[in-house]
């Protein structure tokens, strides 16, 4: 009973953090978010499923693949409140525009977006929509969406485990550091969902590319600002989602 309740609480904390569904705010207790990290890919799979439904509805209304794909990406953004997109834009502005570590962190904390951030957002939406449009078939696009949203979020707890927060305050610091079992569980769940949705060959290729890209992004952040922030995690999620969808479209 206690273990079941703990797992449900972890799932609700993850969903409250990663979506805008009316589930209540995530627990403010230090380490609660990190402890719930194992559920990140499960929440991602749920987001991907709802986005896939949006794709099916759009195509059933007679829209061609590209408009349906754009509406599908928009549905995913609405579900998450553009949480990860905001992180991508802030990271692009900070790492691309700041000269010193302090400058980069200050830019990333600024709610306004500059040229680098806007371009990153445009490319993110365009690449995801283009990949879905190329896949075309609602079933295969839906499977790719579930795989991409789950696997991309499954990379976040391992990054939080391997690296340290770049600031002493902020979400990254208060979220805590996931335990090794939590980080491994998140990665394993993301991998299993992706392999199930895309198949062993296409799934493995997509996962390898995603792991490489997110690892490089985390290493770049460590080199430039000394660790990760919530924005860096959002950027890593976006990179993972984009690459998973592109790989699914290519294979």
QUIVENLIN-V999631 format. One record per run of one state. SS is the DSSP state (helix for helix, strand for strand, loop for the rest). FROM is the first residue (numbers start at 1). TO is the last residue. If there is no record, write none. Layout:
ss	from	to
SS	FROM	TO
SS	FROM	TO
//
This chain:
ss	from	to
loop	1	1
helix	2	18
loop	19	31
helix	32	35
loop	36	36
helix	37	60
loop	61	64
helix	65	80
loop	81	82
helix	83	97
loop	98	100
helix	101	109
loop	110	114
helix	115	135
loop	136	137
helix	138	162
loop	163	164
strand	165	165
loop	166	170
helix	171	175
loop	176	179
helix	180	198
loop	199	199
helix	200	225
loop	226	227
strand	228	228
loop	229	229
helix	230	250
loop	251	251
//
